[in-house]
Amino acid sequence: MAESKMTLEEIEAQIAELEKQLEDVHGTQTEVYARIVGYYRAIRNWNKGKHDEFTNRKVFNAEKSIAGHAESSKNDARTAQNEEKIDSGIHYEFFMRKTCPNCPPVKEYIKNLEFGGTVIDVDTAQGLKQAAQKGVFSAPTAIFYDNLGNEIGRGHSVEEIKSVIAPIAVVA
């Protein structure tokens, strides 16, 4: 069987034709959905504030959290902020608003945790400043820290908080 060889001009002409065909290829826009304020919605429909929140979100990695907590728990535990709670060094900051309808169940849940923490009202100037420094964009938000003050994870609902602290309970 004879092999046909193309000349350089024929190859360049074929490339030019394929490039011209590529210019006419049009795909469809990908629709991305994410959870925001309790339900899923297309990201393209979000306002600027929600877009900024989405880009600043931190992803919780359970394996990394467990490994980091196991290593840090070898160090001396610092004094718990709430003395009737277990002195594991693990603590939280709970950012809430008095008018927030989702804050009371979260506040009630974290109040009964085995470790203590601080409740911060973001309706106050100081609370709002602290929330801005920590990248908190919505209430309720609970941030959990290990005994060295490293952030372990964040939760915005009782279910999210349970998933954040489940690895802590395994290690502790």
One Martini backbone bead per residue (centre of mass of N, CA, C, O) as a GRO file, in nm:
protein
  172
    1MET     BB    1   0.095   0.036   0.024
    2ALA     BB    2   0.071   0.361  -0.037
    3GLU     BB    3   0.218   0.649   0.083
    4SER     BB    4   0.101   0.964   0.155
    5LYS     BB    5   0.244   1.277   0.091
    6MET     BB    6   0.272   1.587   0.227
    7THR     BB    7   0.300   1.900   0.191
    8LEU     BB    8   0.360   2.192   0.344
    9GLU     BB    9   0.124   2.345   0.212
   10GLU     BB   10  -0.099   2.137   0.283
   11ILE     BB   11  -0.066   2.150   0.588
   12GLU     BB   12  -0.116   2.456   0.621
   13ALA     BB   13  -0.400   2.449   0.494
   14GLN     BB   14  -0.524   2.253   0.699
   15ILE     BB   15  -0.472   2.425   0.948
   16ALA     BB   16  -0.632   2.675   0.857
   17GLU     BB   17  -0.903   2.525   0.833
   18LEU     BB   18  -0.920   2.431   1.134
   19GLU     BB   19  -0.906   2.715   1.260
   20LYS     BB   20  -1.165   2.816   1.127
   21GLN     BB   21  -1.351   2.602   1.259
   22LEU     BB   22  -1.287   2.682   1.559
   23GLU     BB   23  -1.421   2.968   1.551
   24ASP     BB   24  -1.725   2.822   1.523
   25VAL     BB   25  -1.702   2.720   1.808
   26HIS     BB   26  -1.979   2.673   2.044
   27GLY     BB   27  -2.059   2.667   2.356
   28THR     BB   28  -2.175   2.635   2.677
   29GLN     BB   29  -2.266   2.761   2.961
   30THR     BB   30  -2.178   2.718   3.283
   31GLU     BB   31  -2.359   2.607   3.562
   32VAL     BB   32  -2.329   2.731   3.894
   33TYR     BB   33  -2.380   2.584   4.213
   34ALA     BB   34  -2.464   2.712   4.547
   35ARG     BB   35  -2.469   2.760   4.878
   36ILE     BB   36  -2.712   3.007   4.998
   37VAL     BB   37  -2.896   3.088   5.249
   38GLY     BB   38  -3.009   2.763   5.250
   39TYR     BB   39  -2.964   2.750   4.927
   40TYR     BB   40  -2.965   2.683   4.592
   41ARG     BB   41  -2.773   2.879   4.346
   42ALA     BB   42  -2.684   3.063   4.097
   43ILE     BB   43  -2.401   3.250   4.078
   44ARG     BB   44  -2.485   3.463   3.854
   45ASN     BB   45  -2.727   3.575   4.065
   46TRP     BB   46  -2.541   3.715   4.244
   47ASN     BB   47  -2.422   3.934   4.441
   48LYS     BB   48  -2.136   4.085   4.534
   49GLY     BB   49  -2.130   3.984   4.829
   50LYS     BB   50  -2.164   3.679   4.761
   51HIS     BB   51  -1.918   3.654   4.583
   52ASP     BB   52  -1.712   3.729   4.802
   53GLU     BB   53  -1.786   3.503   4.996
   54PHE     BB   54  -1.722   3.267   4.804
   55THR     BB   55  -1.412   3.342   4.761
   56ASN     BB   56  -1.365   3.333   5.101
   57ARG     BB   57  -1.397   3.052   5.147
   58LYS     BB   58  -1.358   2.773   5.357
   59VAL     BB   59  -1.224   2.455   5.350
   60PHE     BB   60  -1.295   2.157   5.496
   61ASN     BB   61  -1.045   1.923   5.635
   62ALA     BB   62  -1.054   1.646   5.817
   63GLU     BB   63  -0.772   1.519   5.798
   64LYS     BB   64  -0.613   1.777   5.863
   65SER     BB   65  -0.747   1.833   6.135
   66ILE     BB   66  -0.670   1.575   6.282
   67ALA     BB   67  -0.364   1.601   6.246
   68GLY     BB   68  -0.338   1.884   6.378
   69HIS     BB   69  -0.466   1.807   6.650
   70ALA     BB   70  -0.280   1.576   6.733
   71GLU     BB   71  -0.023   1.749   6.741
   72SER     BB   72  -0.129   1.986   6.932
   73SER     BB   73  -0.213   1.796   7.182
   74LYS     BB   74   0.089   1.761   7.289
   75ASN     BB   75   0.053   2.019   7.398
   76ASP     BB   76  -0.025   2.248   7.602
   77ALA     BB   77  -0.305   2.341   7.755
   78ARG     BB   78  -0.516   2.589   7.764
   79THR     BB   79  -0.720   2.789   7.908
   80ALA     BB   80  -1.038   2.793   7.946
   81GLN     BB   81  -1.303   3.018   7.909
   82ASN     BB   82  -1.486   2.784   8.037
   83GLU     BB   83  -1.463   2.632   8.345
   84GLU     BB   84  -1.699   2.403   8.318
   85LYS     BB   85  -1.532   2.306   8.098
   86ILE     BB   86  -1.327   2.135   7.921
   87ASP     BB   87  -0.959   2.131   7.915
   88SER     BB   88  -0.856   2.115   7.574
   89GLY     BB   89  -0.831   2.411   7.413
   90ILE     BB   90  -1.085   2.405   7.280
   91HIS     BB   91  -1.257   2.659   7.084
   92TYR     BB   92  -1.489   2.938   7.037
   93GLU     BB   93  -1.657   3.154   6.795
   94PHE     BB   94  -1.969   3.334   6.815
   95PHE     BB   95  -2.154   3.473   6.554
   96MET     BB   96  -2.416   3.718   6.619
   97ARG     BB   97  -2.767   3.808   6.623
   98LYS     BB   98  -3.056   3.919   6.767
   99THR     BB   99  -3.229   3.906   6.474
  100CYS     BB  100  -3.156   3.613   6.423
  101PRO     BB  101  -3.328   3.317   6.334
  102ASN     BB  102  -3.059   3.108   6.333
  103CYS     BB  103  -2.909   3.147   6.616
  104PRO     BB  104  -3.047   2.997   6.860
  105PRO     BB  105  -2.984   2.695   6.789
  106VAL     BB  106  -2.676   2.732   6.782
  107LYS     BB  107  -2.639   2.848   7.064
  108GLU     BB  108  -2.759   2.604   7.215
  109TYR     BB  109  -2.559   2.392   7.110
  110ILE     BB  110  -2.279   2.524   7.198
  111LYS     BB  111  -2.349   2.541   7.503
  112ASN     BB  112  -2.330   2.199   7.513
  113LEU     BB  113  -2.046   2.174   7.492
  114GLU     BB  114  -1.728   2.055   7.615
  115PHE     BB  115  -1.653   2.345   7.526
  116GLY     BB  116  -1.562   2.666   7.506
  117GLY     BB  117  -1.653   3.027   7.458
  118THR     BB  118  -1.746   3.299   7.239
  119VAL     BB  119  -1.976   3.562   7.220
  120ILE     BB  120  -2.057   3.759   6.920
  121ASP     BB  121  -2.189   4.074   6.851
  122VAL     BB  122  -2.239   4.220   6.527
  123ASP     BB  123  -2.405   4.486   6.623
  124THR     BB  124  -2.142   4.574   6.716
  125ALA     BB  125  -1.855   4.732   6.656
  126GLN     BB  126  -1.661   4.516   6.770
  127GLY     BB  127  -1.797   4.267   6.639
  128LEU     BB  128  -1.767   4.362   6.346
  129LYS     BB  129  -1.460   4.380   6.350
  130GLN     BB  130  -1.407   4.081   6.417
  131ALA     BB  131  -1.553   3.964   6.173
  132ALA     BB  132  -1.375   4.098   5.958
  133GLN     BB  133  -1.102   3.972   6.054
  134LYS     BB  134  -1.234   3.661   6.011
  135GLY     BB  135  -1.437   3.644   5.760
  136VAL     BB  136  -1.731   3.724   5.845
  137PHE     BB  137  -2.059   3.726   5.657
  138SER     BB  138  -2.241   3.559   5.869
  139ALA     BB  139  -2.538   3.478   6.048
  140PRO     BB  140  -2.429   3.221   6.176
  141THR     BB  141  -2.088   3.181   6.325
  142ALA     BB  142  -1.857   2.914   6.388
  143ILE     BB  143  -1.534   2.909   6.535
  144PHE     BB  144  -1.270   2.673   6.550
  145TYR     BB  145  -1.012   2.592   6.794
  146ASP     BB  146  -0.720   2.513   6.900
  147ASN     BB  147  -0.472   2.525   7.149
  148LEU     BB  148  -0.307   2.738   6.938
  149GLY     BB  149  -0.533   2.902   6.753
  150ASN     BB  150  -0.620   2.723   6.526
  151GLU     BB  151  -0.815   2.669   6.269
  152ILE     BB  152  -1.051   2.406   6.215
  153GLY     BB  153  -1.347   2.548   6.174
  154ARG     BB  154  -1.680   2.598   6.023
  155GLY     BB  155  -2.020   2.712   6.114
  156HIS     BB  156  -2.391   2.782   6.034
  157SER     BB  157  -2.496   2.515   6.164
  158VAL     BB  158  -2.560   2.240   6.332
  159GLU     BB  159  -2.469   2.043   6.111
  160GLU     BB  160  -2.193   2.175   6.050
  161ILE     BB  161  -2.083   2.158   6.338
  162LYS     BB  162  -2.090   1.854   6.364
  163SER     BB  163  -1.882   1.807   6.127
  164VAL     BB  164  -1.649   1.967   6.264
  165ILE     BB  165  -1.649   1.813   6.563
  166ALA     BB  166  -1.623   1.508   6.510
  167PRO     BB  167  -1.307   1.483   6.491
  168ILE     BB  168  -1.256   1.590   6.777
  169ALA     BB  169  -1.395   1.359   6.936
  170VAL     BB  170  -1.204   1.136   6.830
  171VAL     BB  171  -0.935   1.262   6.949
  172ALA     BB  172  -1.026   1.344   7.260
   0.00000   0.00000   0.00000
